[in-house]
Each structure stands twice: as C-alpha cells, then as structure tokens.
Amino acid sequence: MKSFAGLKPKEIKSGRWQVDVPASLSDSGKRERYWFPSRAKARDYIEKLSDGEALAVSPSLSAEVQQALKLLEGTGASLVDAARLFRERFDKDAESEILLRAGNLWTATAEIEEVTRRSYERTIRFFTPFHSRSLAGIDGTELAALLATWSRGTYREHYGNARTFWGWCARKKWCLAETFNHVEQPQRRKIKRAVVLKPEQVEQLLRKAEEVDPEMAGAYAILLYSGLRKGEAARMTWQDVIEDGIRVSDEQAKLDAARFIPWNDPLRAWGEVFRPDDPETGLLPANFENRDDRIRALCGWSISSKLLGGNPNPRGPVFPRNAWRKTNASIMVASGYPVQDLVFVFGHSEGIETLRRRYVGAITKGDAHRILDLRPTRLAA
C-alpha cells in the first residue's frame, strides 16, 4: 500500500503551494506536481491522497492551468473569467455565419436591379482573405486593415456596398454593426455637374419617335417628365398612371420606398395622347432597348443598333448615361422646383447638398422652359 505520509507542501515564488508526488507514488508512474492557493488546501489534498479520495488531475492539465494563470497576471481576471469570455466568443461564432456564405445570400436575396447585384458581387470578391472567416470573429481593426489594401478607386466604389453588407449581417445578428465604425469613409470626390440633354436634342428625339415609333414617344415623355428610372418604369404599367399622377409601389421602386409623382403640364399632355387602351400595357413598350437604340442612332448619336445593323454614326456624340432622369431633375430645379423635394418625389438616393451641387445650374431657366413647353404633334383622342 502506498504511503503519502512523507509528502510535504512547499511554498513557491508565486505564493502558491506545491505538492510533489514522486513517480513511486503516482498512478502514472511519473513524477507529478500539483499547486494550491494555500498550505491548508495542499495538506487537504495530501490527506485525500492517503485516503484514496484525491481527484486525479493530470500533470499536463496542471501545467496548463499555471500557464493560463501566468497569462492572466495583472488583468484582475480569474481563470473562470477567461473561460467564460472564451465561451461567449465561441457561442457567437457558432451563431454567426461565414463571410462568403453571408455574401452569397446577401446578393441572391436583395431586391435590387441587376447592375447593382453585379456591383454587390464584386464587393464580396474583394473580401476574399476573409471568405472562410466567421463574421463575429472579424474585429474592426482587421476589417479596416483589409479595406486599406484596396486601391483608391475600389475603395470609393465599394465602401458603400461594404457598409450596406455589414449592416445587413448585423441585423441578422451575425456581427456587430459598430465593427464597421473602425473603417474610414473615403475622401469626398468632386461632384460633377450633371450632363443633360439640350432642348433641341430632346425635341429631336421626341419628334423622331413620333415619326417612326409612336409608342416610344410616349415612353420617352414619361421618363423625361416624371423622372422615373428606366428600371422602375420597366416594372410598371399604365395602370399605375392615375388621374392626378404616377404611383410607384415599394416593389417597383429601386430603393423599396413607395412614392407619388404628381402630374405636371407636359406629363399630362403626353400621357393623354399616348395612353394605350389596355391599362396593363407596360410603361416601356416591348423590346424597348433595341427600339431606343434605333431612334437615338437615327438622331445622330453614336450607338450600335441591332435594328439598323450596326452603328451608323461612329463619330457622333455619345448619349449621356441616365440622360432622361438627369434632364428631368435639372429642368425641374431650373424651373423653380425645390431641390429638397427631389429627394422624396423623384426617389433620389443622394443627399440634398449633392443634388444641389449636381443639378443647380446644369441647365438655364430658359432652356428648361423650352423642354417643358414641348407637346405632342397630334392631339389626344
């Protein structure tokens, strides 16, 4: 029978008490050491060894405990505190989602236009170093460091997408929204004045459409005088054009925010002439893009048209991007429409100051009225 009577606790430098169990007395056949916070507890352990009641704690576990306590020195935290914190983080990771899976779900389920979806997908690709990481395990410093490796152009283009993605994940409880606060906003770019259509260009397009494709004349007028995005108009029918204006539902609006666009004189005049008999007819006629390309090409713009078999004006001017919508905003502001109302009535996503700098002065008051005074060449039925 083993005798533990000769074991004596020994105080060590850390202030704790050590019990050395020689190889001849240990169950493992190797020398084992155990540590206790006081002499009394060390003696109690020796007595339990003698009575066969001591709990077996492996030397490796005991050594790990000592290493852990050393790491916690000066923090005021106990080993239990550290274990509890680790458990909390572990559980958060378990409840979180892997970044790549979250990104794929975000891009697949967002109700957005296709061009925006492709932009979102590019943003997720820029997070490649974190694709296999749990969102909850990515801290603000790491996130900021990754985005800092992006080029200036990439940073400006994808910062907003990245912030939107992180906020979406935070709402699903996969991460903390505040984590993104460590990321610096990109420097403000110089806002360019909107490039809009001139009165003679607008008139030429409308008249050419009336001549060769009357349905397109009605579509052009709706886009020009309502400020609808093409993507929104493509989801709408003439049933949405009611007695006193145009209603845009949550499902039809780009920003998922319903709005109402009141009638103005030119919108009413063109709408009365080109409203089809069937209210279920789309605001944009079938094959809109190809028919649009043809009319612009016939008006001298440099654009390839399938219906015309190519680009008849390779040296002509390039049609401005979102020209109808930008022209709408510019003529409304020039004619006295309050800039702040554009944010709500026309569904603009930019702030008031951005709109003011972009559209105020983009067109003269006289040119604005020339566009607003255009009417269809034929009378309403």
C-alpha positions as CSV (number, residue, x, y, z in Angstrom):
1,M,0.0,0.0,0.0
2,K,1.3,3.4,-0.9
3,S,2.2,5.8,1.9
4,F,1.9,9.5,1.4
5,A,2.9,10.5,4.9
6,G,6.2,11.8,3.8
7,L,4.7,14.4,1.4
8,K,5.0,18.0,2.5
9,P,3.6,21.1,0.7
10,K,6.2,23.6,-0.4
11,E,5.6,27.3,-1.0
12,I,6.8,28.6,-4.4
13,K,7.7,32.1,-5.6
14,S,4.2,32.8,-6.9
15,G,2.8,32.4,-3.4
16,R,1.1,29.2,-4.2
17,W,1.8,25.8,-2.5
18,Q,3.2,22.9,-4.4
19,V,2.8,19.2,-3.7
20,D,5.4,16.9,-5.4
21,V,4.2,13.3,-5.9
22,P,7.2,11.1,-6.7
23,A,7.0,8.5,-9.5
24,S,6.8,5.7,-7.0
25,L,3.5,7.1,-5.6
26,S,1.8,8.4,-8.7
27,D,-0.8,6.5,-10.7
28,S,1.0,7.4,-13.9
29,G,4.4,6.1,-12.8
30,K,5.9,9.6,-13.4
31,R,6.7,12.5,-11.1
32,E,3.6,14.7,-10.8
33,R,3.2,18.3,-9.4
34,Y,0.1,20.0,-8.1
35,W,-0.4,23.6,-7.0
36,F,-2.8,25.1,-4.5
37,P,-3.7,28.6,-3.3
38,S,-2.9,27.8,0.3
39,R,-1.0,25.4,2.6
40,A,-4.3,24.2,4.1
41,K,-5.6,23.2,0.7
42,A,-2.3,21.5,-0.2
43,R,-2.5,19.5,3.1
44,D,-6.1,18.6,2.5
45,Y,-5.0,17.2,-0.9
46,I,-2.3,15.0,0.7
47,E,-4.8,13.7,3.2
48,K,-7.2,12.8,0.4
49,L,-4.3,11.0,-1.4
50,S,-3.7,9.0,1.8
51,D,-7.4,8.2,2.0
52,G,-7.6,7.4,-1.8
53,E,-10.1,10.3,-2.3
54,A,-8.0,12.8,-4.2
55,L,-9.2,13.7,-7.7
56,A,-6.8,12.7,-10.4
57,V,-5.6,15.8,-12.2
58,S,-3.0,15.2,-14.9
59,P,0.3,16.9,-14.7
60,S,-0.3,18.4,-18.2
61,L,-3.6,19.9,-17.2
62,S,-2.0,21.3,-14.0
63,A,0.8,22.8,-16.1
64,E,-1.7,24.4,-18.5
65,V,-3.5,25.9,-15.5
66,Q,-0.3,27.5,-14.4
67,Q,0.4,28.9,-17.9
68,A,-3.1,30.3,-18.1
69,L,-2.8,32.0,-14.7
70,K,0.5,33.5,-15.8
71,L,-1.1,34.9,-18.9
72,L,-3.8,36.5,-16.8
73,E,-1.4,38.1,-14.3
74,G,-2.1,41.8,-13.9
75,T,-5.5,41.6,-15.6
76,G,-7.5,41.0,-12.4
77,A,-9.4,38.2,-14.2
78,S,-9.7,34.7,-13.0
79,L,-9.4,31.5,-15.0
80,V,-13.1,31.2,-14.8
81,D,-13.5,34.7,-16.2
82,A,-11.2,33.9,-19.1
83,A,-13.1,30.6,-19.8
84,R,-16.4,32.4,-19.7
85,L,-15.2,35.1,-22.2
86,F,-13.9,32.3,-24.5
87,R,-17.2,30.5,-24.3
88,E,-19.1,33.7,-25.2
89,R,-17.0,34.3,-28.2
90,F,-17.3,30.6,-29.2
91,D,-21.0,30.8,-29.0
92,K,-21.1,34.0,-31.0
93,D,-19.0,32.4,-33.7
94,A,-21.4,29.4,-33.7
95,E,-24.4,31.6,-34.1
96,S,-22.7,33.7,-36.8
97,E,-22.1,33.0,-40.5
98,I,-19.1,32.5,-42.7
99,L,-18.5,35.7,-44.7
100,L,-18.7,34.1,-48.1
101,R,-21.9,32.3,-47.4
102,A,-23.4,35.5,-46.0
103,G,-22.2,37.5,-49.0
104,N,-23.8,35.0,-51.4
105,L,-27.1,35.1,-49.5
106,W,-27.0,38.9,-49.5
107,T,-26.5,39.2,-53.2
108,A,-29.0,36.5,-54.0
109,T,-31.9,37.8,-51.9
110,A,-31.6,41.6,-52.2
111,E,-34.4,43.1,-54.2
112,I,-32.2,45.2,-56.5
113,E,-31.5,45.9,-60.1
114,E,-29.2,43.5,-61.9
115,V,-26.4,46.2,-62.3
116,T,-26.5,46.7,-58.5
117,R,-26.4,43.0,-57.9
118,R,-23.2,42.7,-60.0
119,S,-21.7,45.5,-58.1
120,Y,-22.5,43.8,-54.8
121,E,-20.9,40.5,-56.1
122,R,-17.7,42.4,-56.9
123,T,-17.6,43.8,-53.4
124,I,-17.8,40.4,-51.9
125,R,-14.9,39.2,-54.0
126,F,-12.8,42.0,-52.5
127,F,-13.3,40.3,-49.1
128,T,-11.5,37.1,-50.3
129,P,-9.0,37.0,-47.4
130,F,-12.0,36.8,-45.0
131,H,-14.2,34.4,-47.1
132,S,-13.7,31.5,-44.7
133,R,-13.9,33.6,-41.5
134,S,-16.9,33.9,-39.2
135,L,-18.3,37.4,-39.3
136,A,-18.4,37.6,-35.5
137,G,-14.7,36.8,-35.3
138,I,-13.6,39.7,-37.5
139,D,-12.8,42.8,-35.4
140,G,-12.8,46.4,-36.5
141,T,-9.0,46.6,-36.8
142,E,-8.8,43.7,-39.1
143,L,-11.7,45.0,-41.2
144,A,-10.1,48.4,-41.6
145,A,-6.8,46.9,-42.4
146,L,-8.3,44.8,-45.2
147,L,-10.1,47.7,-46.8
148,A,-7.0,49.8,-46.6
149,T,-5.3,47.4,-49.1
150,W,-8.0,48.3,-51.7
151,S,-7.0,50.8,-54.4
152,R,-8.4,54.3,-54.1
153,G,-10.8,53.7,-56.9
154,T,-12.0,50.4,-55.5
155,Y,-12.4,51.9,-52.0
156,R,-14.6,54.7,-53.3
157,E,-16.7,52.4,-55.4
158,H,-17.2,49.6,-52.9
159,Y,-17.1,51.3,-49.5
160,G,-20.9,52.0,-49.6
161,N,-21.6,48.4,-50.6
162,A,-19.3,47.0,-47.9
163,R,-21.1,49.1,-45.3
164,T,-24.5,48.0,-46.5
165,F,-23.4,44.4,-46.4
166,W,-22.1,44.7,-42.9
167,G,-25.3,46.4,-41.7
168,W,-27.4,43.7,-43.3
169,C,-25.3,41.0,-41.5
170,A,-25.6,42.9,-38.2
171,R,-29.4,42.9,-38.5
172,K,-29.3,39.1,-38.7
173,K,-27.2,39.1,-35.5
174,W,-24.2,37.7,-37.3
175,C,-21.9,40.5,-36.3
176,L,-21.9,43.9,-34.6
177,A,-22.7,47.0,-36.6
178,E,-20.2,49.0,-34.6
179,T,-17.4,47.0,-36.0
180,F,-17.6,48.9,-39.3
181,N,-17.1,52.2,-37.4
182,H,-13.3,51.4,-37.5
183,V,-13.3,51.8,-41.3
184,E,-12.7,55.3,-42.5
185,Q,-15.0,56.9,-45.0
186,P,-13.4,57.5,-48.4
187,Q,-12.5,61.1,-49.2
188,R,-15.3,63.0,-50.9
189,R,-15.0,63.2,-54.6
190,K,-15.6,66.3,-56.5
191,I,-19.2,66.2,-57.6
192,K,-19.5,66.7,-61.4
193,R,-22.3,68.8,-62.8
194,A,-24.9,66.5,-64.4
195,V,-24.6,66.1,-68.2
196,V,-28.1,66.7,-69.6
197,L,-29.9,66.9,-72.9
198,K,-30.3,70.2,-74.6
199,P,-33.7,71.4,-75.7
200,E,-33.0,70.7,-79.4
201,Q,-31.8,67.2,-78.6
202,V,-34.9,66.5,-76.6
203,E,-37.2,67.8,-79.3
204,Q,-35.3,65.8,-82.0
205,L,-35.7,62.5,-80.0
206,L,-39.4,63.1,-79.3
207,R,-40.2,64.1,-82.9
208,K,-38.3,61.2,-84.4
209,A,-40.0,58.8,-82.1
210,E,-43.4,60.2,-83.0
211,E,-42.5,59.7,-86.7
212,V,-41.1,56.2,-86.7
213,D,-42.3,54.6,-83.4
214,P,-45.1,56.5,-81.6
215,E,-45.1,54.1,-78.6
216,M,-41.5,55.2,-77.9
217,A,-42.5,58.8,-77.9
218,G,-44.9,58.1,-75.0
219,A,-42.2,56.2,-73.2
220,Y,-39.6,59.0,-73.7
221,A,-42.1,61.6,-72.4
222,I,-42.9,59.5,-69.3
223,L,-39.1,59.1,-68.5
224,L,-38.4,62.8,-69.2
225,Y,-41.2,64.5,-67.4
226,S,-41.7,62.0,-64.5
227,G,-38.0,61.4,-63.5
228,L,-38.7,57.6,-63.3
229,R,-35.7,55.3,-63.6
230,K,-35.8,53.0,-66.6
231,G,-35.6,50.0,-64.3
232,E,-38.6,51.3,-62.3
233,A,-40.6,52.1,-65.4
234,A,-39.9,48.6,-66.8
235,R,-41.7,47.2,-63.7
236,M,-44.8,49.4,-64.2
237,T,-47.9,49.5,-66.3
238,W,-50.2,52.3,-67.4
239,Q,-52.5,51.2,-64.6
240,D,-50.0,53.0,-62.3
241,V,-50.7,56.3,-64.1
242,I,-53.8,57.5,-62.4
243,E,-55.8,60.7,-62.6
244,D,-53.5,63.0,-60.7
245,G,-50.1,61.4,-61.1
246,I,-48.0,58.3,-61.1
247,R,-47.8,56.0,-58.1
248,V,-44.7,53.9,-57.6
249,S,-45.0,51.0,-55.2
250,D,-42.4,49.5,-52.9
251,E,-41.9,46.6,-55.3
252,Q,-41.4,48.9,-58.2
253,A,-39.1,51.5,-56.6
254,K,-35.4,51.0,-56.7
255,L,-35.0,52.0,-53.0
256,D,-38.0,49.9,-51.8
257,A,-39.8,53.2,-50.9
258,A,-43.2,53.9,-52.4
259,R,-43.6,57.5,-53.7
260,F,-46.1,59.5,-55.7
261,I,-45.2,61.7,-58.7
262,P,-47.8,64.4,-59.3
263,W,-48.8,65.5,-62.8
264,N,-47.1,68.4,-64.4
265,D,-48.4,70.0,-67.6
266,P,-46.2,68.3,-70.1
267,L,-46.6,64.9,-68.4
268,R,-50.3,65.2,-68.6
269,A,-50.3,66.3,-72.2
270,W,-48.1,63.5,-73.5
271,G,-49.8,60.9,-71.2
272,E,-53.3,61.8,-72.6
273,V,-52.1,61.3,-76.2
274,F,-50.1,58.1,-75.8
275,R,-52.1,56.2,-73.1
276,P,-53.0,52.8,-74.6
277,D,-56.4,51.3,-74.4
278,D,-55.2,48.4,-72.3
279,P,-54.1,49.6,-68.8
280,E,-52.0,46.5,-68.3
281,T,-49.6,47.7,-71.1
282,G,-46.1,48.4,-69.8
283,L,-44.9,51.9,-69.5
284,L,-41.9,50.9,-71.5
285,P,-43.0,49.0,-74.7
286,A,-41.7,45.6,-75.6
287,N,-38.2,45.4,-77.0
288,F,-37.6,48.9,-75.5
289,E,-33.8,48.8,-75.6
290,N,-33.4,47.9,-79.3
291,R,-36.1,50.4,-80.3
292,D,-34.4,53.1,-78.2
293,D,-31.1,52.4,-79.8
294,R,-32.6,52.7,-83.3
295,I,-34.2,56.1,-82.5
296,R,-31.0,57.5,-80.9
297,A,-29.0,56.3,-83.9
298,L,-31.4,57.9,-86.3
299,C,-30.9,61.2,-84.4
300,G,-27.2,61.1,-84.9
301,W,-26.0,59.6,-81.6
302,S,-23.1,57.1,-81.7
303,I,-24.7,53.9,-80.8
304,S,-24.8,50.4,-82.3
305,S,-28.4,49.4,-83.3
306,K,-29.4,45.8,-84.0
307,L,-32.4,47.1,-85.9
308,L,-30.2,49.2,-88.1
309,G,-27.5,46.6,-88.5
310,G,-24.7,48.5,-86.7
311,N,-23.6,52.0,-85.7
312,P,-24.4,54.5,-88.5
313,N,-22.7,57.3,-86.6
314,P,-19.3,56.0,-85.2
315,R,-18.1,59.6,-84.8
316,G,-21.2,61.0,-83.4
317,P,-21.8,62.1,-79.8
318,V,-22.2,59.5,-77.0
319,F,-25.6,59.6,-75.4
320,P,-25.3,60.7,-71.7
321,R,-25.9,58.0,-69.1
322,N,-29.3,58.3,-67.4
323,A,-29.9,61.3,-69.6
324,W,-33.7,61.4,-69.3
325,R,-33.7,61.3,-65.5
326,K,-30.8,63.8,-65.1
327,T,-32.5,66.1,-67.6
328,N,-35.7,65.8,-65.6
329,A,-34.0,66.8,-62.3
330,S,-32.2,69.7,-64.0
331,I,-35.2,71.3,-65.7
332,M,-37.3,70.9,-62.5
333,V,-34.7,72.7,-60.4
334,A,-34.2,75.4,-63.1
335,S,-37.9,76.0,-63.3
336,G,-38.2,76.6,-59.5
337,Y,-38.9,73.1,-58.1
338,P,-37.4,72.9,-54.6
339,V,-34.3,70.7,-54.5
340,Q,-35.3,69.0,-51.3
341,D,-38.5,67.7,-52.9
342,L,-36.5,65.8,-55.5
343,V,-35.2,63.6,-52.7
344,F,-38.8,62.4,-51.9
345,V,-40.9,62.9,-55.0
346,F,-38.3,61.6,-57.5
347,G,-36.8,58.9,-55.3
348,H,-33.2,60.2,-55.4
349,S,-30.7,58.4,-53.1
350,E,-28.3,61.3,-52.8
351,G,-28.4,64.0,-50.1
352,I,-29.8,67.4,-50.7
353,E,-26.4,69.1,-50.9
354,T,-25.2,66.6,-53.5
355,L,-28.3,67.2,-55.6
356,R,-27.9,70.9,-55.3
357,R,-24.3,70.8,-56.5
358,R,-25.1,68.4,-59.3
359,Y,-28.3,69.9,-60.8
360,V,-28.4,73.6,-59.9
361,G,-27.1,75.4,-63.0
362,A,-26.9,72.3,-65.1
363,I,-29.4,74.0,-67.5
364,T,-30.7,77.5,-67.8
365,K,-34.2,78.5,-66.9
366,G,-34.9,79.4,-70.5
367,D,-33.8,76.0,-71.8
368,A,-35.7,74.3,-69.0
369,H,-39.0,76.0,-70.1
370,R,-38.3,75.2,-73.8
371,I,-38.2,71.5,-72.8
372,L,-41.3,71.8,-70.5
373,D,-43.2,73.5,-73.3
374,L,-42.8,70.7,-75.8
375,R,-46.1,69.0,-76.7
376,P,-47.0,66.1,-79.0
377,T,-47.7,66.9,-82.6
378,R,-51.1,65.1,-82.5
379,L,-54.0,65.8,-80.2
380,A,-55.4,63.4,-77.7
381,A,-58.2,61.3,-79.0
